[in-house]
Amino acid sequence: MMGLKGALIACFALIGGLAWAQDETAPNRRPVSVVADERITVGDGGVLPLYVSRPWTQPQPDITRAVLVLHGRLRNADVYYKTAIKARDAAGTAGTTTLLVVPQFLAELDVDKHRLPPETLRWTLEGWQGGDAAIAPQAVSSFAALDAILARLADRSLFPALSEVVIAGHSGGGQVVQRYAIAGHGEAALTQRQVAVRYVVANPSSYAYFSAERPEAAIAATCPGFDRWKYGMADRPPYLATPTSAELESAYVARRVIYLLGTRDTDPNHPALDKSCMAETQGPTRYVRGHSYATAMAARDGGTPNHRLWDVAGVGHNGDRMFTSSCGLKALFDVPGCDTAP
């Protein structure tokens, strides 16, 4: 028979589990606990909070690599910044000349809770993941915010030795990175300065397809929105409305993309998994969806010679473990040791 102490431990564990589940399933009811301490201007005066590991408004002549890490749907940039620091430290000498940048895409309830200035950019709870325009103070895309960060990094007066930029995201942040790799404008200024750029897409709930074919065709047949952006190419937001889908695909295929998939991210009922019919057309779990998408892209005209998929053995839906794994360190910092990397 369980004693009082054991019963209390079990009770607290249950409460903690429920709190975690609620945190995952109902982020709109929980303002962020911490707002990032740095700021960058986006558009005509909108301001985006972010973390930066060094003062980046003054020259940093020894910085050779910049790693952007994007938070998930909970908008908890502070947690992802700690993970980025942990990964950088684990990378050893490879991380010593690295600048870490972790932007934060806030919602209206965050701005209200923390009484932030009116120029603070804020999005709907999900819209920032697909490049939607901010709801205030001006209608700038979340992708334009990433453009502004990359423009700062492309400034040779600030970063004369920069040679590589890595844009990485896990879960909801992985969704942002995958879509930004399709549509982003910010890479051009870096490549003009011979700065290599790569995208690391870790455990997202869904992907943007370039055709109407889906792994779960029967679900797609009864899901009217399955091919709309952010799941497909129809009804794209203004930031990426002008190029044709063929032009967007061509740009995406040309870019360097690494898909990181946790081999244990296989729960079809995970509380933070996108269970909409649009996402369900892509498969039952994140792990299956990632493999199915990579296979579908590789089978299209020209294939995906610049894309790689690395399984992260024994890891589920955990951003910290994904980015500090051997494959995560290789993807972010080129540290050798990922068994599934070609």
C-alpha positions in Angstrom: 0.0 0.0 0.0 1.3 3.4 -1.0 2.4 5.6 2.0 1.5 9.3 2.4 4.9 10.3 1.1 4.6 8.2 -2.0 1.0 9.4 -2.6 2.2 13.0 -2.4 5.1 12.4 -4.8 2.7 10.7 -7.3 0.2 13.6 -6.9 2.9 16.2 -7.6 4.1 14.2 -10.5 0.6 14.1 -11.9 0.1 17.8 -11.4 3.4 18.6 -13.1 2.5 16.4 -16.0 -0.8 18.1 -16.4 0.8 21.5 -16.2 3.3 20.5 -18.9 0.5 19.1 -21.1 -1.5 22.3 -20.7 1.5 24.4 -21.4 1.9 22.5 -24.7 -1.7 22.4 -25.7 -2.9 25.8 -24.6 0.0 28.3 -25.1 -2.5 31.1 -25.9 -3.5 31.0 -22.2 0.0 31.4 -20.9 2.0 34.6 -21.6 5.7 34.1 -21.8 7.5 34.3 -18.5 10.6 36.1 -19.9 11.0 38.6 -22.7 14.4 38.7 -24.4 16.6 41.7 -23.5 18.0 42.9 -26.9 16.1 44.6 -29.7 16.3 44.9 -33.5 14.3 47.3 -35.7 12.2 45.6 -38.4 10.5 47.6 -41.1 9.4 51.2 -40.3 10.1 51.1 -36.6 8.7 47.8 -35.4 10.9 46.2 -32.7 11.7 42.5 -32.3 13.0 41.2 -29.0 15.9 38.7 -29.2 18.9 37.3 -27.3 22.4 37.8 -28.7 25.5 36.3 -27.1 27.8 39.3 -27.9 27.2 43.0 -28.5 26.4 43.0 -32.2 26.2 46.7 -32.8 30.0 46.9 -32.6 32.6 45.1 -34.6 33.3 41.4 -33.7 36.3 40.6 -35.8 36.8 37.1 -34.5 33.3 35.8 -35.2 33.3 33.3 -38.0 29.9 31.6 -37.5 26.5 32.8 -36.4 23.8 30.3 -35.2 20.2 31.5 -35.1 18.0 29.2 -33.0 14.2 29.7 -33.2 11.9 28.9 -30.3 8.8 26.7 -30.5 5.1 27.5 -30.2 5.4 28.5 -26.6 7.5 31.5 -27.6 10.0 30.7 -24.8 13.1 32.2 -26.3 14.9 32.1 -22.9 14.7 28.3 -22.8 16.1 28.0 -26.4 18.8 30.5 -25.7 20.0 28.3 -22.8 20.0 25.3 -25.1 22.0 27.3 -27.7 24.6 28.2 -25.1 24.7 24.5 -23.9 25.2 23.3 -27.5 27.9 25.9 -28.2 29.8 24.9 -25.0 29.5 21.2 -26.0 30.9 22.0 -29.4 34.2 23.0 -27.7 36.6 25.1 -29.9 34.1 25.0 -32.7 31.8 27.2 -30.6 34.4 29.8 -29.4 34.0 32.1 -32.4 30.3 31.7 -32.7 27.6 34.3 -32.3 24.3 33.0 -31.0 21.0 34.8 -31.9 17.6 33.8 -30.6 14.7 35.9 -31.8 11.4 36.0 -30.0 8.0 36.2 -31.8 5.6 37.6 -29.2 1.8 37.6 -29.1 -0.6 40.3 -27.9 -1.0 38.7 -24.5 2.8 38.8 -24.0 2.9 42.5 -24.8 0.1 43.2 -22.4 1.4 41.1 -19.6 4.9 42.6 -19.7 3.6 46.2 -20.5 6.0 46.4 -23.5 6.3 49.5 -25.6 3.7 49.9 -28.4 6.4 49.5 -31.1 6.9 45.9 -30.0 6.0 43.5 -32.8 3.4 40.9 -32.1 1.7 38.1 -34.1 -1.2 35.8 -33.7 -0.5 32.7 -31.7 0.2 30.6 -34.8 0.7 33.1 -37.7 4.4 33.8 -37.1 5.2 30.1 -37.9 4.2 30.6 -41.5 5.5 34.1 -42.2 2.2 35.9 -41.6 2.2 39.7 -41.0 2.3 41.0 -37.5 -1.0 42.3 -36.1 0.8 45.4 -34.7 2.3 47.9 -34.8 2.7 47.3 -38.5 2.0 44.4 -40.9 5.5 43.0 -41.3 6.1 39.3 -41.9 7.9 37.2 -39.3 10.1 36.3 -42.2 11.0 40.0 -42.7 12.2 39.9 -39.0 14.6 37.1 -40.0 15.7 39.2 -43.0 16.6 42.0 -40.7 18.7 39.8 -38.5 20.5 38.4 -41.6 21.1 41.9 -42.9 22.8 42.8 -39.7 25.0 39.7 -40.0 25.9 40.6 -43.6 27.4 43.9 -42.4 31.1 43.4 -43.0 31.9 46.4 -40.8 30.5 44.4 -37.9 31.4 40.9 -38.9 34.4 41.0 -41.2 35.4 37.3 -40.7 31.9 35.8 -40.8 31.9 32.8 -43.1 28.8 30.7 -42.2 25.3 31.3 -40.8 23.1 28.5 -39.5 19.4 29.0 -39.1 17.9 26.3 -36.9 14.6 25.6 -35.2 12.8 22.9 -33.3 9.1 22.0 -33.3 7.3 25.3 -34.1 10.6 26.9 -34.8 11.4 24.0 -37.2 8.2 25.0 -39.1 9.5 28.6 -39.4 12.9 27.5 -40.6 11.4 25.1 -43.2 9.2 27.7 -44.6 11.8 30.4 -44.5 14.2 28.1 -46.4 11.6 28.2 -49.1 10.8 31.9 -49.1 13.4 33.9 -47.2 15.0 36.9 -48.8 17.8 37.4 -46.3 20.2 34.8 -47.6 21.0 36.8 -50.7 23.0 39.5 -48.9 25.1 36.9 -47.2 25.9 34.8 -50.3 26.9 38.0 -52.0 29.6 38.3 -49.3 30.6 34.7 -49.6 28.9 33.7 -46.4 27.5 30.1 -46.5 24.0 29.6 -45.2 22.3 26.4 -44.1 19.0 25.6 -42.5 18.4 23.0 -39.8 14.8 21.8 -39.5 14.2 19.7 -36.3 11.0 17.8 -35.5 8.4 20.1 -37.0 4.7 19.1 -37.0 4.3 19.8 -40.7 6.0 20.9 -43.9 5.1 23.0 -47.0 4.5 20.8 -50.0 5.0 21.9 -53.6 2.3 19.6 -55.1 -1.1 18.4 -54.1 0.2 14.8 -53.5 0.2 13.7 -49.9 1.2 10.5 -48.1 -2.3 10.2 -46.7 -4.3 10.7 -49.8 -7.6 9.6 -48.3 -7.4 12.3 -45.6 -6.5 14.9 -48.2 -9.6 14.0 -50.2 -11.8 15.2 -47.3 -9.7 18.1 -46.1 -10.4 21.3 -48.2 -7.4 23.3 -46.8 -4.7 20.7 -47.1 -2.9 22.5 -49.9 -3.1 26.0 -48.6 -0.1 27.7 -47.1 1.5 26.8 -44.7 0.9 23.2 -45.7 1.0 23.8 -49.5 1.4 26.6 -52.1 -2.1 28.0 -52.3 -3.1 31.3 -50.7 0.4 32.3 -49.7 0.8 35.4 -47.5 2.1 38.7 -49.1 5.7 38.1 -48.2 5.9 35.1 -50.7 2.9 35.7 -52.9 4.8 37.0 -55.9 7.1 34.2 -56.9 5.5 31.2 -58.6 5.5 27.9 -56.7 8.1 26.6 -59.2 10.4 29.5 -58.4 10.0 28.9 -54.7 10.8 25.2 -55.2 13.8 26.0 -57.2 15.1 28.3 -54.5 14.4 25.7 -51.8 16.1 22.9 -53.6 19.2 25.0 -54.1 19.6 25.8 -50.4 21.4 23.7 -47.9 18.9 22.0 -45.6 19.4 19.4 -42.9 16.3 17.6 -41.5 16.9 16.4 -37.9 14.4 13.8 -36.8 14.2 12.2 -33.4 13.6 8.5 -33.8 11.3 8.5 -30.7 9.2 11.5 -31.9 6.6 8.9 -32.8 3.6 9.7 -30.6 0.5 10.3 -32.8 -1.2 11.9 -29.8 1.6 14.1 -28.6 0.0 17.2 -27.0 1.9 19.6 -29.1 1.5 17.7 -32.4 -0.6 19.5 -35.1 -3.7 17.2 -35.4 -5.5 19.3 -38.1 -6.5 17.4 -41.2 -4.0 19.5 -43.1 -1.1 18.1 -41.0 -2.6 14.6 -40.8 -2.4 14.3 -44.6 1.4 14.3 -44.1 1.4 11.3 -41.8 0.6 10.2 -38.2 3.7 11.4 -36.4 6.5 13.9 -36.7 9.1 11.2 -37.5 6.9 9.8 -40.3 6.0 13.2 -41.7 9.7 14.2 -41.9 10.8 11.0 -43.7 7.8 11.2 -46.0 8.5 14.8 -46.9 12.2 14.2 -47.6 11.3 11.2 -49.8 8.7 13.2 -51.7 11.1 16.1 -52.3 13.9 13.7 -53.4 11.5 12.1 -56.0 10.7 15.4 -57.7 12.5 16.7 -60.8 16.2 17.2 -60.0 15.9 15.7 -56.5 17.4 17.5 -53.5 21.2 17.2 -53.8 21.7 19.9 -51.1 19.3 18.4 -48.6 20.2 15.8 -45.9 18.1 13.9 -43.4 19.8 12.7 -40.1 18.0 10.6 -37.6 18.8 11.4 -34.0 18.7 8.1 -32.2 16.8 7.7 -29.0 15.5 11.3 -28.8 11.8 12.2 -28.8 10.2 15.7 -29.0 12.9 17.5 -27.0 14.7 20.5 -28.5 17.5 20.5 -25.9 18.4 16.9 -26.6 18.1 17.3 -30.3 20.5 20.3 -30.6 23.0 18.9 -28.0 23.1 15.4 -29.6 26.0 14.5 -31.8 23.9 15.1 -34.9 22.7 18.4 -33.5 26.3 19.5 -32.9 27.3 18.5 -36.4 24.4 20.4 -37.9 25.0 23.5 -35.9 28.8 23.6 -35.5 30.2 21.0 -37.9 31.4 18.8 -35.0 32.1 15.3 -36.2 30.4 12.3 -34.7 26.8 11.9 -36.1 26.5 8.3 -37.2 23.5 9.0 -39.5 25.2 11.8 -41.4 26.6 10.8 -44.8 
